[in-house]
Amino acid sequence: MSQRLESSAEVLKLARLLDIEPSTLGFLESVPPTELRALREGVTDLIFDAGAKSLKRVAAGAKLLPSPLVATIALKSFGALLCARAAGAVDPDKALDVAKRLPAGFLADVTIQLDPRRVAAIISRVPEALVVPVATELGKREEHVTMGRFLAYVPDQAVVAAMTALSDEAMLRTAFVLEHKDRLDHALGLLPPARLPGIIESASALGLWPEALDLLEHLSDVRRGPVADVVADQSPEVIEGLVAAVSDAGIWENLLPVVRVMSETHRLQLAAHPAFHEEQILREIVTTAARSGLWIDLVPLLRVLPDEVFAQVPALVVELSNEALTSIVAEALESVEILAPFIDILSRMDEQGVQRVVDLIDGEHEELARLLVDALANRPELQDLLAQVPPHIHAAIETAAGRFGLRL
């Protein structure tokens, strides 16, 4: 997940905890997500630790009373907030027995106020008969943050029940703020495959592409590939909206891995859209790939761009910073899949561009230059590629090779 999206998700969670509008905390979106998470957890602990001793006495008293009476007292006297604060100290069996006797609306009120970390033993045993009505109620209230905090703790059958009760939009928004997103691939794998395309269509209709791309980022390639093809199948207007949304949010690092796992047919289909042919969009893509070490994800897109569009790429590469150019060469040395298109880009540069790359590698990063020449000289799979390099580039590489005592 890009840090930008992760921070946005954390701001939503913090705003829900404080019961304020997320826009009020917009200034925090530049703060690293790990720091925002630590702040949120610290505030949660401060809230729940207040009056902990008194709440333990309340919980101890509840253990001595019959469950129907406890449910009545909870509903008519304690209220949702006090019940939520005391829940962590209640025996899980007792808590579940009481919960079964409470209306879904009240349980939803309690759930909103709970800290799932403190009631994990209870949540892990909640039956489907309780999960579905509460999830449905939370979905109606658009309590996506609340659901995102709890779905990481419930068992598989309850996850399926809860997600089945949610609309595609609610599932998408909930997945964005889910705790422990490492469980997301497993959780979505429990759903019928036909459900994911609907989520993508909701993203398109509702302008939720950042949330959708974040969801796709947390899926395995096996599960992500078919959904990525659904993205490519959208109408030209939708693809244009996708590109605009990604550009505005600056999250190309979330889209490029999606393009990589598309089928070749769908990747060609996507690359044919004019939205990807604009110079500024190409510049953003190339810059992001270089900055984030994503050339392995960019290369599949480069390979299927129309030739007249790909012809713009060499000039954009020349514009990159010395650090970015060096990172591309470093990536290329680890993968022929990257090195081949990089040499192709190099071969299309004008002499000034080529000289800049050669001077950079040879002048500031001599060891990198040595590795590049060594790769070209000693890897048979690159010999055919090297034979296609224009004479002026070949001469520059041969000169560098001579300085290192290598022969191409």
C-alpha positions in Angstrom: 0.0 0.0 0.0 1.4 3.4 -0.8 2.2 5.4 2.2 -0.2 8.1 1.1 -3.1 5.8 1.0 -2.1 4.1 4.2 -2.0 7.5 6.0 -5.4 8.4 4.5 -6.9 5.2 6.0 -5.3 6.0 9.4 -6.8 9.5 9.4 -10.2 8.0 8.7 -9.8 5.6 11.7 -8.5 8.4 14.0 -11.4 10.7 13.0 -13.9 7.9 13.8 -12.3 7.3 17.2 -12.5 11.0 18.0 -16.0 11.3 16.5 -15.0 14.2 14.2 -15.1 14.8 10.5 -12.0 13.3 8.7 -11.4 16.7 6.9 -10.6 18.2 10.3 -7.5 15.9 10.4 -6.5 16.4 6.8 -3.3 18.1 7.8 -2.2 14.7 9.3 -2.1 12.9 5.9 1.5 13.8 5.4 2.4 12.0 8.6 3.8 8.5 8.2 1.1 5.8 8.8 3.1 4.1 11.5 3.1 7.3 13.6 -0.6 7.8 13.0 -1.4 4.2 14.1 0.7 4.7 17.3 -1.2 7.9 18.0 -4.6 6.2 17.5 -3.7 3.2 19.7 -2.4 5.6 22.3 -5.6 7.6 22.4 -7.6 4.4 22.5 -5.6 3.1 25.5 -6.1 6.4 27.2 -9.8 6.3 26.8 -10.3 2.7 27.8 -7.9 2.8 30.8 -9.8 5.6 32.4 -11.9 4.1 35.2 -10.7 0.6 34.5 -10.9 -0.5 38.1 -14.5 0.5 38.5 -15.4 -1.2 35.2 -13.8 -4.4 36.4 -16.1 -4.4 39.4 -19.1 -3.9 37.1 -18.0 -6.9 35.0 -17.5 -9.0 38.2 -21.1 -8.1 39.2 -22.4 -9.1 35.8 -20.9 -12.6 36.3 -23.1 -13.2 39.3 -26.4 -12.2 37.7 -28.5 -14.2 35.2 -27.9 -13.2 31.6 -31.5 -12.0 30.9 -31.2 -9.6 33.8 -27.8 -8.4 32.7 -29.1 -7.8 29.2 -32.0 -5.7 30.6 -29.7 -3.7 32.8 -27.2 -3.2 29.9 -30.0 -2.0 27.6 -32.0 0.2 30.0 -29.4 1.4 32.5 -25.8 1.1 31.4 -26.1 2.1 27.7 -23.7 1.2 24.8 -20.7 3.3 26.0 -20.5 1.8 29.5 -21.1 -1.7 28.1 -18.3 -1.3 25.6 -15.9 -0.1 28.3 -16.7 -3.0 30.6 -16.8 -5.7 27.9 -13.1 -6.5 28.0 -13.4 -7.6 31.7 -16.4 -9.8 31.2 -16.0 -13.6 30.8 -16.4 -14.4 27.0 -19.1 -17.1 27.6 -21.1 -14.7 29.7 -20.6 -11.8 27.2 -21.9 -13.9 24.3 -24.8 -15.2 26.3 -25.9 -11.7 27.1 -25.3 -10.4 23.6 -27.7 -13.0 22.2 -30.4 -11.4 24.2 -29.8 -7.8 22.9 -31.3 -6.2 19.8 -29.0 -5.7 16.8 -29.3 -1.9 16.9 -27.9 -1.9 20.5 -25.2 -4.3 19.7 -24.2 -2.1 16.8 -24.0 0.9 19.2 -21.8 -1.2 21.5 -19.6 -2.4 18.6 -18.9 1.2 17.6 -17.5 2.0 21.0 -15.5 -1.2 21.5 -11.7 -1.7 21.3 -11.4 -5.0 19.4 -8.0 -5.7 20.9 -9.5 -5.9 24.3 -12.4 -8.2 23.4 -10.6 -10.5 20.8 -11.6 -13.6 22.8 -15.3 -12.6 22.5 -15.2 -11.6 18.9 -13.4 -14.8 17.8 -16.4 -16.8 19.0 -19.3 -14.6 17.8 -21.8 -16.8 15.9 -23.1 -16.0 12.4 -26.6 -15.4 13.9 -25.2 -12.3 15.6 -22.7 -11.3 12.9 -25.2 -10.9 10.1 -27.7 -8.5 11.7 -25.0 -6.4 13.4 -23.0 -6.1 10.1 -26.2 -5.2 8.3 -26.9 -2.5 10.8 -23.4 -1.1 10.7 -23.5 -1.2 6.9 -26.7 0.9 6.9 -25.0 3.4 9.2 -21.9 3.5 6.9 -19.8 2.5 9.9 -17.0 1.2 7.6 -14.2 2.0 10.1 -15.9 0.0 12.8 -16.4 -3.0 10.5 -12.8 -2.7 9.3 -11.6 -2.8 12.9 -13.5 -6.0 13.7 -13.3 -8.2 10.6 -9.7 -8.9 11.3 -10.7 -10.7 14.5 -13.7 -12.8 13.5 -13.5 -16.4 12.2 -13.8 -17.3 8.5 -17.5 -18.3 8.5 -18.3 -15.0 10.2 -16.2 -13.0 7.7 -18.2 -14.6 4.9 -21.5 -13.9 6.6 -20.5 -10.3 7.3 -19.2 -9.5 3.8 -22.2 -11.2 2.2 -24.4 -8.8 4.1 -22.5 -5.8 2.8 -23.0 -3.9 -0.5 -20.1 -3.7 -2.9 -19.5 -0.1 -1.9 -19.6 -0.9 1.8 -17.1 -3.8 1.3 -14.8 -1.6 -0.7 -14.8 1.2 1.9 -14.4 -1.4 4.8 -11.5 -3.1 3.1 -9.7 0.3 2.8 -9.7 0.8 6.6 -9.3 -2.9 7.5 -6.9 -3.7 10.3 -4.3 -6.4 9.6 -4.6 -6.2 5.8 -2.5 -9.3 5.5 -5.7 -11.2 6.0 -7.5 -9.5 3.1 -6.4 -11.9 0.4 -7.6 -14.9 2.5 -10.9 -13.1 3.4 -11.8 -12.2 -0.2 -10.8 -15.7 -1.3 -13.7 -17.0 0.8 -16.2 -15.1 -1.4 -17.5 -16.2 -4.8 -15.1 -15.0 -7.5 -18.0 -13.2 -9.2 -18.2 -10.8 -6.3 -14.9 -8.9 -7.0 -15.9 -7.5 -10.4 -18.9 -5.9 -8.8 -16.6 -4.1 -6.4 -14.5 -2.8 -9.3 -17.7 -1.5 -11.0 -18.7 0.2 -7.8 -15.2 1.9 -7.6 -15.8 3.2 -11.1 -19.3 4.4 -10.5 -18.5 6.1 -7.1 -15.1 7.5 -7.8 -13.4 5.1 -5.3 -10.4 4.1 -7.5 -7.8 4.7 -4.7 -9.7 2.4 -2.4 -10.0 -0.2 -5.2 -6.4 -0.1 -6.0 -5.5 -0.4 -2.4 -7.6 -3.5 -2.2 -6.0 -5.0 -5.3 -2.5 -4.4 -3.9 -3.3 -6.7 -1.0 -4.4 -9.6 -3.1 -2.1 -12.4 -4.3 -1.2 -12.3 -8.0 -3.4 -15.3 -8.6 -6.4 -13.5 -7.3 -5.5 -10.1 -8.5 -5.0 -11.1 -12.2 -8.6 -11.8 -13.1 -9.8 -8.7 -11.3 -7.1 -6.6 -13.1 -8.6 -7.9 -16.4 -12.0 -6.5 -15.2 -10.3 -3.1 -14.8 -9.0 -3.2 -18.4 -12.5 -4.2 -19.7 -14.0 -0.9 -18.5 -15.3 1.7 -21.0 -12.9 4.4 -22.3 -14.7 6.9 -20.1 -14.1 4.8 -17.0 -10.4 4.3 -17.9 -10.0 8.0 -18.4 -11.5 8.5 -15.0 -9.2 5.9 -13.5 -6.1 7.6 -15.0 -7.3 11.0 -13.8 -7.9 9.7 -10.3 -4.5 8.0 -10.0 -2.8 11.1 -11.4 -4.6 13.4 -9.0 -3.9 11.2 -6.0 -0.3 10.5 -7.1 -0.6 6.7 -6.6 0.8 5.2 -9.8 2.7 2.8 -7.5 -0.6 1.2 -6.8 -1.7 0.9 -10.4 1.5 -0.4 -12.1 1.5 -3.7 -10.2 -2.1 -4.2 -11.3 -1.2 -3.7 -15.0 1.7 -6.2 -14.5 -0.7 -9.1 -13.7 -3.2 -8.5 -16.5 -3.3 -10.9 -19.3 -1.4 -9.8 -22.4 -4.7 -9.2 -24.3 -6.1 -7.0 -21.5 -2.8 -5.1 -21.1 -2.8 -4.3 -24.8 -6.4 -3.2 -24.4 -5.5 -0.9 -21.6 -2.4 0.5 -23.2 -4.4 1.5 -26.3 -6.4 4.0 -24.3 -5.5 7.6 -25.2 -5.4 8.5 -21.5 -2.1 6.6 -21.2 -0.6 8.4 -24.2 -0.5 11.9 -22.8 3.1 13.1 -22.2 2.4 14.3 -18.6 0.8 11.0 -17.7 3.8 9.1 -19.1 6.2 11.4 -17.2 4.4 10.6 -14.0 4.5 6.9 -14.7 8.2 6.8 -15.6 9.1 9.0 -12.6 7.2 6.9 -10.2 8.6 3.7 -11.5 12.1 5.0 -11.2 11.6 6.6 -7.7 9.8 3.5 -6.3 11.9 0.7 -7.8 8.9 -0.4 -10.0 10.5 -0.9 -13.4 9.7 -4.6 -13.1 6.0 -3.5 -13.0 6.4 -0.8 -15.7 8.1 -2.9 -18.3 4.9 -5.0 -19.2 3.1 -1.7 -20.0 6.1 -0.3 -22.0 6.2 -3.4 -24.1 2.6 -2.9 -25.3 2.4 0.8 -25.8 2.0 1.9 -29.4 5.4 2.6 -30.9 4.7 6.3 -31.4 3.8 6.5 -27.7 6.8 4.5 -26.6 9.0 6.9 -28.6 8.2 9.6 -26.0 9.7 7.5 -23.2 13.5 8.0 -23.9 13.2 11.8 -23.5 11.3 11.3 -20.2 14.0 9.0 -18.9 16.7 11.6 -19.7 14.8 14.1 -17.6 15.1 11.8 -14.5 17.4 12.7 -11.7 20.9 11.1 -11.4 19.6 9.0 -8.5 16.6 7.8 -10.4 18.6 6.9 -13.5 21.1 5.0 -11.4 18.2 3.0 -9.7 16.9 2.0 -13.1 20.3 0.6 -14.1 20.6 -1.2 -10.8 17.2 -2.8 -11.3 18.1 -3.7 -14.9 21.3 -5.5 -13.8 19.2 -7.9 -11.8 16.7 -8.7 -14.6 17.0 -9.2 -18.3 13.3 -8.4 -18.4 14.2 -4.8 -17.4 17.6 -4.6 -19.0 16.3 -5.4 -22.5 13.8 -2.5 -22.6 16.2 -0.2 -21.0 18.7 -0.8 -23.8 15.9 -0.3 -26.2 15.1 3.1 -24.6 18.8 3.9 -24.7 19.0 3.1 -28.4 16.2 5.6 -29.1 17.8 8.5 -27.2 19.5 11.3 -29.1 23.3 11.5 -28.7 23.0 14.1 -25.9 20.7 11.8 -24.0 23.0 8.8 -24.4 26.0 10.8 -23.4 24.2 11.9 -20.2 23.5 8.3 -19.3 27.0 7.1 -20.1 28.6 10.0 -18.3 26.5 9.4 -15.3 27.3 5.8 -15.0 30.9 6.1 -15.9 31.6 9.3 -14.0 29.6 9.0 -10.8 29.0 5.3 -10.5 31.9 3.5 -11.9 31.2 0.2 -10.2 27.7 0.3 -11.7 29.2 0.9 -15.1 31.5 -2.0 -14.6 28.6 -4.3 -13.8 26.6 -3.1 -16.8 29.4 -3.7 -19.2 30.2 -7.0 -17.6 26.5 -8.1 -18.0 26.5 -7.1 -21.7 29.8 -8.8 -22.3 29.2 -12.1 -20.5 25.5 -12.9 -20.7 24.7 -14.7 -24.0 21.0 -13.8 -23.9 22.0 -10.2 -24.3 24.2 -10.6 -27.3 21.3 -10.4 -29.8 20.1 -7.3 -28.0 23.5 -5.7 -28.1 23.7 -6.3 -31.9 20.7 -4.1 -32.3 22.2 -1.1 -30.5 23.0 1.8 -32.8 26.7 2.3 -33.6 27.2 5.5 -31.5 25.8 3.7 -28.4 27.8 0.5 -29.1 31.0 2.6 -29.4 30.3 4.2 -26.0 29.8 0.9 -24.3 32.9 -0.6 -26.0 34.9 2.4 -24.7 33.7 1.8 -21.2 34.4 -1.9 -21.5 38.0 -1.1 -22.6 38.6 0.9 -19.5 37.6 -2.0 -17.4 39.6 -4.5 -19.3 36.5 -6.2 -20.8 35.8 -7.1 -24.3 32.3 -7.1 -25.8 
